[in-house]
């Protein structure tokens, strides 16, 4: 699967990997370079034998649909807010 990644100005593919707490690969998905990362999220999650308790992902996976699906599965989403999505980052109180 090859696509043109307009951000990096090159053709290529993206490899999406779901790993466990020991960094061992559980699922791998390939995507086109011009495809948004969040498009492969369902493919990675659907193939897991059991739902994780907590999920870490980068801000490319910050989408309402992803957060909603994880909440339905009672999975804690540890995904940074992507400011390009129009939402403000969550402010944490470092004193508590």
Secondary structure, 3 states (H helix, E strand, C coil): CCEEECCCCEEEEEEEEEECCCCCEEEEEEEECCCCHHHHHHHHHHCCCCCCCEEEECHHHCCHHHHHHHHHCCCEEEECCCHHHCCCCCCCCCCC
